[in-house]
Amino acid sequence: MATIVVVGGTGYTGGNIVREAAGRGHAVVSISRTEPSEPLEGVRYELGDVGEVAARVVPGADVVVACLSPRREMVGRLVDVYRELARLSAEAGARYLQVGGFSSLRPAPGAPRFVEGEVPEEFRQEAFEGEATRAMLVDDAPADLDWVFISPAGSYGAFAPGDHQGHYRVGGEVALFDAEGNSSISGTDFAVAVVDEIDTPAHRRAHIGIAS
Ligand SMILES: NC(=O)c1ccc[n+]([C@@H]2O[C@H](COP(=O)([O-])OP(=O)(O)OC[C@H]3O[C@@H](n4cnc5c(N)ncnc54)[C@H](OP(=O)(O)O)[C@@H]3O)[C@@H](O)[C@H]2O)c1
């Protein structure tokens, strides 16, 4: 059993990961500013701004999963917040998993990342800030930090929760598509994949993508 700190553990991504990890018997600590509408038994909900709460919670972690989103008050803050989470995780000797965006993937080996091409206006800010958090890890993460940057499929998110399929695929930084050319993953399948990576670490200082 590991102590897993899920930063943004009441959000779409974090909430699914908290449920999956707690269901497998891990000690789960969720960080958010507000209480969840349906708290899960056995999960410790630490309330407050990440900048204040992480400093006292991360030192006890085996694994930290970063699931904030660059929206609302977090716009423009995410790179600095994640740099500090990476530092705290390294100091604690904790593994660090950071969830980012589909746009940080590449359509083909060696091709520019999606974020370097045409990004629809409604996704631009989130795509650029998510990509900046990936670059921060690659360029600035503490040398001894065991990190994984995880991009979900293109069709993923609270707007498209999808049905649980019970399977997923893990790729590298080249996006995975199905036979019909779709890239999708349900919230619950994504959470299973993330907690599988926690239970059986298969990647180190790597960018992976998860799709059905
Ligand atoms: N297809 C894609 O590429 C795709 C689609 C969706 C999401 N994503 C990525 O997945 C990640 C998670 O997104 P999401 O949609 O799951 O997030 P979300 O539902 O918006 O959840 C954000 C979480 O962070 C918490 N939070 C926000 N500000 C905070 C603060 N200052 N201090 C502490 N907690 C705070 C929120 O709770 P409170 O508000 O109560 O604090 C909530 O628990 C992001 O990186 C996003 O870009 C990618």
The ligand as a MOL file (V3000), in Angstrom:
LIG
                    3D

  0  0  0     0  0            999 V3000
M  V30 BEGIN CTAB
M  V30 COUNTS 48 52 0 0 0
M  V30 BEGIN ATOM
M  V30 1 N -7.8860 15.8020 -23.8490 0
M  V30 2 C -7.0550 16.4880 -23.0610 0
M  V30 3 O -5.9190 16.7660 -23.4030 0
M  V30 4 C -7.5150 16.8910 -21.6870 0
M  V30 5 C -8.8750 17.0490 -21.3870 0
M  V30 6 C -9.2360 17.4000 -20.0830 0
M  V30 7 C -8.2430 17.6420 -19.1200 0
M  V30 8 N -6.9370 17.5110 -19.4810 0 CHG=1
M  V30 9 C -5.8740 17.7920 -18.5100 0
M  V30 10 O -6.0550 17.0260 -17.3370 0
M  V30 11 C -5.6150 17.7690 -16.2060 0
M  V30 12 C -6.7440 17.8180 -15.1750 0
M  V30 13 O -7.8710 18.4880 -15.7560 0
M  V30 14 P -9.3550 18.2550 -15.1940 0
M  V30 15 O -10.2970 18.7430 -16.2550 0
M  V30 16 O -9.4860 16.8590 -14.7010 0 CHG=-1
M  V30 17 O -9.3530 19.2450 -13.9630 0
M  V30 18 P -10.6070 19.8250 -13.1320 0
M  V30 19 O -11.7770 18.9110 -13.2650 0
M  V30 20 O -10.7710 21.2630 -13.5090 0
M  V30 21 O -10.0900 19.7060 -11.6190 0
M  V30 22 C -9.1840 20.6120 -11.0780 0
M  V30 23 C -8.9370 20.2370 -9.6330 0
M  V30 24 O -7.9670 21.1160 -9.0680 0
M  V30 25 C -8.4700 21.6980 -7.8720 0
M  V30 26 N -7.8670 23.0330 -7.7540 0
M  V30 27 C -7.9640 24.0730 -8.6140 0
M  V30 28 N -7.2760 25.1320 -8.1810 0
M  V30 29 C -6.6900 24.7370 -7.0170 0
M  V30 30 C -5.8330 25.3870 -6.0780 0
M  V30 31 N -5.4240 26.6580 -6.2430 0
M  V30 32 N -5.4190 24.6960 -4.9830 0
M  V30 33 C -5.8160 23.4050 -4.7920 0
M  V30 34 N -6.6270 22.7450 -5.6410 0
M  V30 35 C -7.0660 23.4080 -6.7270 0
M  V30 36 C -9.9830 21.7070 -8.0690 0
M  V30 37 O -10.6990 21.7840 -6.8650 0
M  V30 38 P -11.1030 23.2360 -6.2140 0
M  V30 39 O -11.5970 24.0970 -7.3360 0
M  V30 40 O -12.1080 22.9020 -5.1690 0
M  V30 41 O -9.8410 23.7710 -5.6150 0
M  V30 42 C -10.1480 20.3340 -8.7130 0
M  V30 43 O -10.0670 19.3220 -7.7060 0
M  V30 44 C -5.1780 19.1380 -16.7560 0
M  V30 45 O -3.8030 19.1300 -16.9990 0
M  V30 46 C -5.9180 19.2480 -18.0660 0
M  V30 47 O -5.2630 20.0890 -18.9810 0
M  V30 48 C -6.5460 17.1470 -20.7200 0
M  V30 END ATOM
M  V30 BEGIN BOND
M  V30 1 1 1 2
M  V30 2 2 2 3
M  V30 3 1 2 4
M  V30 4 1 4 5
M  V30 5 2 4 48
M  V30 6 2 5 6
M  V30 7 1 6 7
M  V30 8 2 7 8
M  V30 9 1 8 9
M  V30 10 1 8 48
M  V30 11 1 9 10
M  V30 12 1 9 46
M  V30 13 1 10 11
M  V30 14 1 11 12
M  V30 15 1 11 44
M  V30 16 1 12 13
M  V30 17 1 13 14
M  V30 18 2 14 15
M  V30 19 1 14 16
M  V30 20 1 14 17
M  V30 21 1 17 18
M  V30 22 2 18 19
M  V30 23 1 18 20
M  V30 24 1 18 21
M  V30 25 1 21 22
M  V30 26 1 22 23
M  V30 27 1 23 24
M  V30 28 1 23 42
M  V30 29 1 24 25
M  V30 30 1 25 26
M  V30 31 1 25 36
M  V30 32 1 26 27
M  V30 33 1 26 35
M  V30 34 2 27 28
M  V30 35 1 28 29
M  V30 36 1 29 30
M  V30 37 2 29 35
M  V30 38 1 30 31
M  V30 39 2 30 32
M  V30 40 1 32 33
M  V30 41 2 33 34
M  V30 42 1 34 35
M  V30 43 1 36 37
M  V30 44 1 36 42
M  V30 45 1 37 38
M  V30 46 2 38 39
M  V30 47 1 38 40
M  V30 48 1 38 41
M  V30 49 1 42 43
M  V30 50 1 44 45
M  V30 51 1 44 46
M  V30 52 1 46 47
M  V30 END BOND
M  V30 END CTAB
M  END
